[in-house]
Amino acid sequence: MIWALVLIPIVVGFGLFAFPRRAEGAAKWTAVLAAGVTLALTFAAGNAPDETGSWLQRPFVATFHVGLGSGISYWLVLLTALATACALIGMQVPRQRSFAAQMLLLQGTMTGLFVARDLLLFALFWDLMLIPVFLVMIGRSASPTSAWKYLIYNVSGGLALLLATAAYGIVAGTTDVLASTTPPVLAATAAPWIFAGFALAFAVKTPIWPLHTWMPETYADLPSPMAATVAAIQSKAGLYGFIVVGLGVFGDRMHAVAPLFIVLGAIGLVYGALVALIEDDIKLVIAYSSLSHLGLIVIAVFSFDPVALGGAVVYIVAHGLFTAALFIVAGQLEAREETRLLSRLGGLGARNPRLAGAFTIAALAALGLPGLCGFAGELLIITGLLRTGAVWPTIVALIAIVLAAAYFLRAFQVAMQGPERRDVPQRPDMGFVEGLALAPLVVAIVLLGIDPAPVMGSTKPLATFAQVSPPIQRVGEVRR
Amino acid sequence: MMVAPLVIPFGRPDWVAVAPLFVVGLAALVVVLADLFLPRLIRRGAAIVVGVAGLAVAGVLAIGGWSHPFSAFGGGFVVGGFTVVFEEIVLVAAIFSLLMSYRLGREDQTGGAVALMLWSTCGALLMAGAASLMTVFLGLELLSLSLYCLCGLAPRATARESALKYLILSSTASGVMLYGMALLFGATGSVAFAALANPVASSALLDIGAGLFLIGIAFKLSLVPFHVWAPDVYEGAPLPVTAFMSVVTKAGTLAVFARFAYAALPSAAGHALLAPIWLLAAISMIVGNVGALAQTDMKRLLAYSGIAQVGYIVAAMAGTTTYGLRYAIFYLGAYTFMNLGAFAVVALLSREHEEGSRLQAFAGLGHRSPVLAAAMTFFLLALAGLPPTAGFTGKVLILASAVGAGYTWLAGLLVVGTAISIYVYMKIVRTMYARTTGAPLVRAATPANALPWIGVGVCVLATLVLGFYPLAPSDVLPLVR
């Protein structure tokens, strides 16, 4: 059942290549159907038992163990299916057949990452989910630079993760630890190095300042539907790793490096907001706002406060929802006006009111309007941070939240209001299908804003992760 | 007066042990003879069919050695799990190379070339089971002599360069190795690996002998700094021969190296003697991948990539742990499939008068021939160690064995080398899929020879399946009885 969530998109994705090249509509709606089916199946699989199978016996035990166990996985799998389905419905790209196939492959591999309960399986999907993105970038982007940056950064992180996983397996004897409540405690000599490998991979992926330089170009160069799923979900892989692998397996190490990551998170928070304030490309505005928001989540994760952690998970899901919506709207904007530059846009609200409305809702959720999902997450995080007595990170976070209002309102004002530009082409307003692409996201944004409790409640196991007992020294044995 | 009966000191089990060699050798003879009598039209086909059949029969016969370990010819040739695995790898690689060989040489040359390739395979099979210095040398020379001829087969100047370079450099290395063998014999009074483990004479003689022997091995494995011959030789040789060399030579030599390192070198002194080899492996992983960065010819690129890949395999054996040997063999098996798969794709791109080995031949392949491009992408992912392939699982196992043996620095350098290699392999992927403005988007003309499609299919399947069911052989020790 859980493997089906991973395999359905992958199998259908490969199957799409068998469609005739001209059957673009059929390919698109088949892909939407596949994403929708996985979405429905995920709802049904909420309490499905874990599934496992043997992979390696020596030199350490590795399994094909998947589960939706801790709530964060469940919500992220739901988010993956939802965002993919919406992005597919709204896509306006050439050669839709192969693009839809790559979207499904990306969905399947990201789902695999979130359900993996074995570190080696986690590492497998970690590398695997880079490949569809890279293939889309080299096939569709004029300049290969951003594709190389994306791949080299992320594969380097992935290799560090792989080495750390192999070392963990050798020292602990098994990598099937993510579902365990009492993971093996590593010897104090090995643990810092192994954790460093994981942390590097997570930091590159999130991305955490100063390892973020691949991100803006990637988001700007990717076609909008894929930028939506990469920004909404793939960037959460790093945070997911910090929460599930970091807090779950390396609790004491996480505490040791917390000050560093809180400072880096705070820098990213402010830096991202400031760049978003002056950036002219609307996709880059969203990209840097992402850097800022992710910095906030990093601070929340490393505060180890149960409320802040709950808020972090709510905000991870919320950020996924509104970022996907923002990129989909940006894509529709770009398809209409043939530019992404704010300085070339203006007065769209009068001509395309529905488009402006969709942008408004997504932007308001992103800047934390009460009642929408962004606010719920931010409030919980701030409350949690104050509970731990961390005053200055709270102040930094508040500054960034104010700046978020500034840059999103600026983008809205420049693009949608003001005098109409005569030099941009006249285009019809958002159609039914484009609206259909955004409607589920908007509903989810509102629902999560009104009642974040289910997502928040899913973090109860995390609260126990955060209270880490002192490590027991144990020297691992190599299984020969 | 009684005439003493003629005693042949070897019995039936001895001959059974080397039966695969004989079958392959006989198949080569049949190929040569058939070439004389058959009509021109079917000569090439007959050579391939007989060759593949002989190799397949040998493969079936070789399996028998798994359950009946035996030390044949007074310890010269040992049969057991280790030997069987290497024999099978050599035979599979030879079959895939033959599938690409339909147009190897002129019409009247193909039969002879196939026969030479089969004899060369015999040499590698001998190396797989060689447990004495004499057998090692015999196997090595049988392997190499046939290859000298094969390298010069193509009608172009680089082919002569290739053959001559290989002949001179490889002979020099053989000489160095032979001198090392002589010193080893002087130190121990025996040519058997088992005897080397218990030397009687001074250890200085043994050390120098083993050192020279290992230099010879490093040359044949093309470990840095003994690698400079490989790109030139690979480039000049005909494509099937390059494919053959890239796996068979390495597999045979790795078998000798593994047996020597694990069985012949006494553990304490052996550690010191082998330490430079692990260092060479580390340098090879970096230099091989850096060297591959700038290549625009697939054969040269795969030569450099092969230098790095052998570095990975040798790194798995660092510290001579049992599990390290197991995973080295696993990775060698995985490498056989992914590397020969890539060569098979190049063979399918080849036309009558032009090998498809220029990187430019791949431009727009993703649009011209999507299935072939997808297969090539898969092989390149495997070579780069990315999932979902045997290359990924193999690399995890190598990392684990290096870390487990205490060679964490080697694992770290492996990761650095792999990071560099990502660019090398993905550059080809980009060439295949990038939208180049001027590239004509026409369907590919039918390849000169469709047989490599079999190789592509089998290699894709094997590379995928081995990634999820890593059949690392458990029964590879003892190496010498």
Interface residues (C-beta under 8 A of the other chain):
Chain A: F17 W55 L56 R58 P59 F60 L120 A123 L124 F125 D127 L128 I131 F134 L135 I138 G139 R140 P144 A147 W148 L151 I152 V155 S156 L159 A160 L162 L163 T165 A166 A167 G169 I170 V478 R480
Chain B: T321 T322 Y323 R326 Y327 G366 P370 A374 T377 L381 L386 P387 P388 F392 T393 K395 V396 L397 L399 A400 S401 V403 G404 T408 A411 G412 V415 T418 A419 I422 Y423 M426 V429 R430 Y433 A434 R435 F468 P470 A472
